[in-house]
């Protein structure tokens, strides 16, 4: 009896917050995927990949990277021409017969008319998201047998702003009704599972964290782990803009500012059905925010002396949600 072969995989966006976790998860499963990058120096020293240098705007390098590939991971790029770039990726996938696993915004509803109405409404309320909403629709209607991973707010946003948090401010906006937050390492594992299993049915799947958190709750978790006071400043637009401008630029900065400001206007509640769906794809419960923060503090060597054991190794802080 023949044994199944490992699918040949291309990871696009492998140096970004999402893509690097997909690459990590594939490596942990013993897989060396192909990546298409503009600057190989942005890959982590621990990344193992078949590196191809190129750009999504260059059809020749995109098609060359796609040659012989069975499955492709793609995210909505932070570029002005994001819709056109994704259209190019879809065309290349269709020509190569490759399946697409996409992570980004995708609006689902009970019927096509309701979905159209929701896309129209969100497009009017969040004009900066019109491109990303259009991308989700393009992927959904493509001939790539797509799996669409609708990802909640990223816990890793905090890691980007870690210096601001250490200075005592949590500037990430969260509605007082709570914001569902997901560890992108969970997303990486889910994407790897789907990329390696061609039998996962096409369609949309939620990727969420186990609970919704308010801004003060997030600040408190960071304060307990770092051992310093951290206050919530997510309603201070000047503080938010200063923090993001110090770390981001161009379209990426514009996208983050737009999405962060939008988060002040509505709560993102946690649905049990979505948590259960995420757990099924992941093979375990999704990571809690307290565990994520503890991991980041330890990885960056920031655990205060009060958290260290007798052998000097940082130990977890006991919290209400651990």
N, C-alpha and C positions, 0 to 999 in steps of 0.2 A: 504494500500500500504506500502510495507516495505521501510525503509529508508536505504540509502547506508552507509556502515560502513567505518570508517577511515582506510586507509591502514596501516598495521604494517610495520614500517620502521627501517632499520639498517643503521647507519651512520658510515662509516669507515673513519679514519683520522680526527676524531672529535676534536682533540687538535691542528690541524694545521691551517694555515691562511684561507684556503678554508672551511675545515670541521667545524670550529667553527662558521662560518657565516651560514652554512646550519643548524646547531643545533640551533642557535639563531632564525633563521627564522621559524623553525618548532615550537619552544617554543612559539613564538609570535602568532602562529596560534592555540595555545592550544594543541599541540601534544607533547607527551613524547616519543621520539624515543629510540630505543636501540642503544648503542654504544659499540664498542669493542676497549679497550685501554690497553696498557701495564702498564701505570701508571695513575691511577684515579686522583692523586694529580694534574695532569696537566689540568684537567677540570677547568673551571672558576666556582667561587662560585655561580654564577647566573644560571649555566647550569642545566636543569632538564632532566634527562635521566635514562633509565634502563641500568645500567652500568654492562658490562661483562668484566672481565679481561682476556686478552689473546693476542695472536700474530698471524699475518697472516701466519707465518711459521708453526704454530701448527694447523694441519688440524682438530683436535678434537675440539679445542676451536672455530675455525672458523665455523665449521658446527653447533656447539651448538648455537652460536650466530645467525646463519642464520635460525634456526628452527622456523617455523611459520611466517616468514617474507614475506611480499608481494613485497617490493621494497628496493633496496640497493643503497646507494650513495658511490661511490669510486673515488679516485683520483690516479694519477700516483705517487707512493711513491718515496721518495728520498733514494733509497737503491740500492746497487750494483746488487742485484737479483730482480730488479723491474719487469722484464718481467715474471719471474717465480711466483712471488707473485700475480701478476694480473691474471695469468693463474689459480692459485689456487682459487682466488675469483670467476672467471668466472665458474669454475667447480662446486663450491659450490652453486652459484646462479642457475645454470642449474639443479642441483640435487634437489634444494629446490623449483624450479619453480618460483623464484623471478625475478623481473625485475631489470635491472641495469641502474642507472643514473650515467654516467661517466663524469668527468671534466678533460680535459687534451688536449694534442696535437692530432689533427685528420686532416689528409690531404684529402681534397675533390677536385674533378676535374670533367670535363664534361663526362668522360667515364673511364672504368677500366684501359685501357692502359695509359691514361694520368695520372691517380692517381698513378700507379706503377712508371711511369717515375719521377713524382714529389717526391715520397718517396725516390727513389734512389738518386735523385739529392740532396735533403735536407740531406740525410744520409751521402753523401760525403762532403758536405759543412759544416755540423755540426755533426761530428762523435759522440759527447757526447749525441746527441739527438736520436741516432739510436734505443736505447731501448724504448724511449718514442714514437717514430714513430711506432715501432713494436707493442707496447701496444695498440695504437689507432686502428691499423688494427685488432688485436685480438678481441677487444671489438666489432668493427663493424661487424665482421663475426661470433660472438657468437650467441647462441640460447637464449639470455636473453631479446629479444625485446628492445635492448639498445637505450637510448637517450644519444647522445654524445654532451656535451657542450664544444665547442671550445672557451676557455677563452683567452682574450687578456692580455696584460701586466698588472700586478696588481698595483693599487695605494697603496695598503697596504705594498708594498716593502719599501715605504718611512717611514712608521711607525716603521719598524724594524730598520731603520737607523736614527731615529729621533734625537738621540743625536749628530750625525754627522751634520745633517742639522742645529740644534740649534747652533752648533759651527761655522756655516757659510759656509759649503760646501754641495753642492748637487752633490753626486758622481755617481748617477744612470745614466748610459749611455743612451743617446737618439740621434738618427741620426738627422742631421740638417734638414732632410725632415720631421721629426715628428714621434712620437710614439703614437699609440692608447693606452689609459690606461683605465682600468675598475675598478670600486669600487667592491670589493668582497662581499660587503653587497648586491649589486644587484644580484650577482651570487647566494648568499645564498637564496634570495627570489625566484629566478627563479628555482633553484633546489628544493626548498620546494614545489613550485607550481606543478612541474612535478612529484615529488614523491607522491603527494597527488591526482594526477589526472591520473588514468590508461589509460585514453582515448587519452592522448597526443601521436601522432604518433611516432613510432620509427624513428631514423635517426639523422643526425648531425644538430646542431643549433649553430649559433655564439652568443657569449656573449661579447659585446664590450662597450666601453665608447663613449660619444657623439662626441669626436674630438681627433685629434692627436696633441701632444705638443712636442716642442723642449726642450732640457735641460735648456737653459736660461729661457724659459717661465715657466717651473716648478720651477726653483730657484726663479723667481720673485714672483710667487704666495706665496711661503713659506715666502719670505722676507716680503711681505706686511702683511701677517697674524701674523707672529711672531714679527714684528716691529724691525727686525735686518737685516743687510746685509747678503744675502746668494748668493754665486757665484756658477756658474756651473763648476764642476771639473770632469765631467764624462769621459773625455778623458785622465785623469791621472790614469794610470793603478796601480801605487803604492798606490795612495790614495784609489782607489776602493778596492784593495786587502786587505789593512789594515783595512778598514771599515768593510768589510764582515768577515774577519778573527776574528774580535773582537766580532762578534755576532753569527757566525755559525761555524760548524765543520763537519768533515766527508764527506759523500756523498752529503749532503745538501749544504755544502760550495762549493764542486766541481761543482755541478749542477748550483748554482747561479753564480759562476765566469764564467763558460762557457756561460751561457745564456746572462749575462750582457755584456760580451765582444762581443758576436755575435751581440747585438743590435747596436753596433757602425757601423756595416757594411751595414745596410739596413734600409730604412724608412718603417714604418708600417702605411699606409694610412688608413683613415677612409672612409668606404663605406656606403653610405646612405641606401642601402638595408640591410646591417648588423645592422645598428642602428635601423632601422624600425623593423627588426626581433627581436632584443633584447627588444625593447619597447613592442612588442606584448606579449612576454613571461612574461615580468615584470609587464605589466598593467599600465605603466607610462614611461616617458622618462628616459633614464639612467642618473646616477648621474654625474654631471660635476666635474672636478678636483678641481675647486675653492671651491665648496661646501664640497667636501671630506676633503680638507685641513682645512677649517674652523671648520668642525666637530671634527677633530683630535686635533686641537689646543684647542678647548673648552673642550673636554673630558679629555685631559691631564692637564687642568688648566694652559695653557701657554699663553692665550690671554694677550697681553701687556696692560698697563694702558690706552693707547690711544684708545683702542677698547672697553673700558668699559663704560656703560651708567651711568646715575646719581644714579641708584640703585645698581651699582657695578656689574651688570650682563653683561657679554661680549655680544657685539652686532656685527653683520656681518660687514665686510669691503666691501664697494661697489667696485666691480671690473668690468672690461670690459666684462667678460663672466658670471657674476652672473645673 
